[in-house]
């Protein structure tokens, strides 16, 4: 092997036997991926798991037919050739990442898997000049198109409207528990809790740079604290709130965002200009919190707005009075 030179084969250099071997290994990999999807979904989305079980069986059947074809044309020994051995061949997401995929993403991944395979074989068939190879690639493209159609049939068979709506509601609930709820808590904490130190510093010093540094420190510190607290206090196993790492990231990042929103205006040297802009940002932050509560947590908008505005106003007033005094 020459250093710096790829050892992967070009698809145009493959023989018909190697193309068939590549198709066989690809079908094996896809069947395993579908089984991983099914296992990942079985606990919370049993109906969708059945769909992927059926798709895995279809891939097994296609692999069996391809092996029979290889046996008829080339004998019992199938060359060892996989996707990673061929330059430009479509790739698959590593199966271990399935733990981080949601229901809709898994559905989209499966559909994209079939589309990629079909498109690749069509392009390859159009590029070859050999009639036998062209026919073989065309047959493989048709098989992949058939996979997509059958996947839709399996979905219709197992996922009736009520089942799909139920699973979609479960996925939406999981999204709220894992991302929205901790993120909203972080945004509220970052936006409200940092008001007092930032505006107390502003009115006490009238120094925009000092105020910015205090706001930056308060925001980053609060974000780290909230992130670790969220990740450490609940592993999500019993509560069903999802990955503690995801929740910690959502909470920590949104806490920092909430605090930095009204700290950043103090990069402006002119004190009152920076302060009025910071106040405007606070107003936007509080209304954004109310909108998120209304949209995702189903809290009546005006009640949510009243809660965050009153709370924010009290904290702001405390900071301004302490700093001004």
C-alpha angles and dihedrals in degrees: 000000000000112000113248093017118107115243093204119116123241113242091231089061095056121107122228090258091053092048089053091047090050090052091050094051090045091054090050092052094047092050089053092048091052090050089052089051091050092050091048092051101037097092099048103018107034095164094054089046088060090053092056091044087057092047090051090053089051091053089050090053093049090049090051092052092048091050090051090051091050091049091052095048106029110012136244102313112086115198116243103247127147137175094265090057093062124071114234095010115142115267131219128221110257107265093231088068089067088090089067098048126098127218097265092045091051091051091050092046091054093050091047091050091059094042092051093051093047094047093047095053091046092052092046092049091051092052100050124088097197112099096212093048091046090053092049093050091046090053090051091050090051090049091053091049087052090053090057093049092048091048088057090049091051090049092052091047097051103022109061118175095269094048093048092048091049093051092045090053090050091050091048091049091051090050090053094047095046103037115007101045098049091038091052091048089051094048091050092048094045094046098044106030094052094051094083099050094041098049093037088057091044096053094038096052107017083212112131096196093052089047091051092050091050090048092048092050093046093048097046093043093048091047093052092045095048093045095052092042093052093046095045104043098059128025090194095235097112100024094047090223093135134236113001089213092057092046091047092051092048093049097043097045094046091047090056091045091052093052098040091052093076096028096060095065088067089072082081107093097216106086103211094042090053092045095051091048090049090052090051090050090051089053091051092047093052093049090047089055090051091049092051091048090051096045102041106018095039092232112156106260099232093046090050091046092049092051097050096038094050092044093046092046092052093050092046091049091050092052094046093048093047092047094043093047 
